[in-house]
């Protein structure tokens, strides 16, 4: 998952010229969901958004989170954050598919509301063509990314294939080294025997 987190004095989302969601002071979060994302990545992003200390406290900077200040959060789903470039053209094959990503996004919003308070979490309209108006405060912008675990990626790339644990891989490497060492010793013994036979003759 990728999140672009902006500290704002106000932000709003419009669809067809009508404002459908808005907040005052708080955070505006643009969220990209990749096809390999799992609940583990979601939980990390939720925790970071709500606990990042991006706000001042009595003149001291970076002291308070959005929850500490009781501010609002406006979330906007943005699949283009998962783009890769092919020449000058963006490609979006890394983004999670529409129906699956909508369910994932709605679960993300539920977790945000459960972890904070429901009325403080606002969102746009999933898959709609939106105009997002952001009044960035500072400006302060944080790029946050939660990379899916290597095991999860391997499982998706090789369905049905068991992913080896690090201990299993280490054990295999140790066995390989032992086998190679034994083979080398055998060759050395053979060489010594041949030398002794030549000397005797």
C-alpha positions in Angstrom: 0.0 0.0 0.0 1.0 3.6 -0.6 -0.3 6.6 1.2 0.4 10.3 0.5 -0.4 12.1 3.8 -0.8 15.8 3.7 -1.4 18.1 6.7 -4.2 20.4 5.8 -6.2 23.4 7.1 -9.1 22.2 5.0 -9.8 19.7 2.2 -12.8 18.6 0.2 -13.9 16.2 -2.6 -16.3 17.2 -5.4 -18.1 15.0 -7.9 -19.9 16.6 -10.9 -19.3 20.0 -9.3 -20.9 19.1 -6.0 -18.9 18.8 -2.7 -19.6 15.3 -1.3 -17.1 15.4 1.6 -15.0 17.9 3.4 -12.9 18.4 6.5 -11.3 21.3 8.4 -7.9 20.9 10.1 -6.5 17.4 9.8 -5.0 15.1 7.2 -5.9 14.4 3.6 -4.7 10.9 2.6 -4.4 9.7 -1.0 -4.3 5.9 -0.8 -3.0 3.4 -3.4 -3.8 -0.3 -3.1 -1.6 -2.8 -4.9 -2.6 -6.3 -6.0 -0.3 -7.9 -3.4 -1.6 -6.0 -0.4 -2.9 -8.0 2.6 -4.6 -7.0 6.0 -1.1 -6.8 7.4 -0.1 -3.9 5.2 -3.5 -2.3 5.9 -3.0 -2.4 9.6 0.4 -0.8 9.3 -0.9 2.1 7.2 -3.8 2.7 9.5 -1.6 2.7 12.5 0.9 5.1 10.9 -1.7 7.6 9.6 -3.4 7.9 13.0 -0.2 8.1 15.0 2.2 10.2 12.9 3.2 13.3 14.9 2.7 16.0 12.3 1.1 18.7 14.4 2.6 21.3 16.8 1.9 21.5 20.5 2.4 24.9 22.3 5.0 26.0 19.8 6.8 22.7 19.7 6.9 21.0 16.3 6.1 17.4 15.5 4.6 16.7 18.9 0.9 15.6 18.3 -0.9 13.2 16.1 -4.2 13.7 14.3 -5.9 11.8 17.2 -4.1 13.8 19.8 -5.5 17.0 18.3 -9.0 15.5 17.6 -8.8 16.5 14.0 -10.4 14.9 10.9 -9.0 12.7 8.2 -10.2 12.8 4.5 -9.3 9.6 2.7 -9.3 9.4 -1.1 -8.7 6.1 -3.1 -6.1 6.7 -5.8 -5.0 3.7 -7.9 -2.5 5.9 -9.9 -0.2 5.7 -6.9 0.5 2.1 -7.9 1.6 3.0 -11.4 4.9 2.1 -13.1 6.2 3.9 -16.2 6.6 2.3 -19.6 8.5 5.0 -21.4 6.4 8.1 -20.8 3.1 6.2 -20.3 1.9 5.1 -16.9 0.9 1.4 -16.5 -1.4 0.3 -13.6 -1.0 -3.5 -13.7 0.4 -3.4 -10.1 -2.9 -1.9 -8.7 -5.5 -4.2 -7.2 -8.5 -4.9 -9.4 -11.6 -2.8 -9.1 -14.1 -5.1 -7.2 -11.4 -6.5 -4.9 -9.8 -3.1 -4.2 -13.2 -1.5 -3.3 -13.8 -4.2 -0.6 -10.2 -3.7 0.6 -10.7 0.1 0.7 -14.0 -0.2 2.6 -12.3 -2.4 5.2 -9.5 0.1 5.5 -12.1 2.9 6.3 -13.8 0.6 8.8 -10.5 0.0 10.6 -9.7 3.8 10.6 -13.1 4.5 12.1 -12.7 1.8 14.7 -9.2 2.9 15.7 -10.2 6.6 16.0 -13.8 7.7 15.8 -16.3 7.2 13.0 -17.4 10.8 12.5 -13.8 12.0 12.1 -13.0 9.8 9.1 -14.4 11.1 5.8 -13.9 9.7 2.3 -14.5 10.5 -1.4 -16.4 8.3 -3.9 -14.7 5.1 -4.9 -13.8 4.9 -8.6 -15.5 8.2 -9.4 -13.9 11.1 -11.3 -13.3 13.5 -8.5 -11.9 17.0 -7.9 -9.9 17.0 -4.7 -9.2 20.4 -3.2 -6.4 20.5 -0.6 -5.1 23.4 1.3 -1.8 22.0 2.5 -0.5 23.4 5.8 3.2 24.0 5.8 3.4 22.4 3.3 3.8 19.1 5.1 3.6 15.9 3.0 4.6 12.4 4.0 5.0 9.5 1.6 4.3 6.3 3.3 4.6 2.8 1.8 4.1 -0.7 3.2 5.8 -3.3 1.0 4.1 -6.7 1.0 6.2 -9.5 2.6 8.4 -11.5 0.3 6.7 -14.7 1.3 3.3 -13.3 0.2 4.7 -12.1 -3.1 6.3 -15.6 -3.8 3.0 -17.3 -2.9 1.1 -15.2 -5.4 3.7 -15.6 -8.1 4.0 -19.4 -7.5 0.5 -20.6 -6.3 0.6 -24.0 -4.6 4.3 -23.9 -4.2 5.5 -24.0 -0.5 7.5 -21.0 0.5 10.5 -22.1 2.5 11.3 -20.5 5.8 14.7 -19.0 6.5 15.5 -21.9 8.9 14.7 -24.5 6.1 16.9 -22.6 3.6 19.7 -22.4 6.1 19.5 -26.1 6.8 19.6 -26.9 3.1 22.7 -24.6 2.7 24.4 -26.4 5.6 23.7 -29.8 4.1 25.0 -28.7 0.8 28.2 -27.5 2.4 28.6 -30.7 4.3 28.1 -32.8 1.2 30.6 -30.7 -0.8 33.2 -31.0 2.0 32.8 -34.8 2.2 33.2 -35.0 -1.6 36.4 -32.9 -1.5 37.8 -35.1 1.3 37.1 -38.2 -0.8 38.9 -36.8 -3.8 41.9 -35.8 -1.6 42.1 -39.4 -0.2 42.0 -40.9 -3.7 44.8 -38.5 -4.7 47.0 -39.5 -1.8 46.5 -43.2 -2.5 47.5 -42.8 -6.1 50.6 -40.8 -5.1 51.6 -43.6 -2.6 51.2 -46.3 -5.3 53.4 -44.3 -7.7 56.1 -43.9 -5.1 56.0 -47.6 -4.2 56.4 -48.6 -7.9 
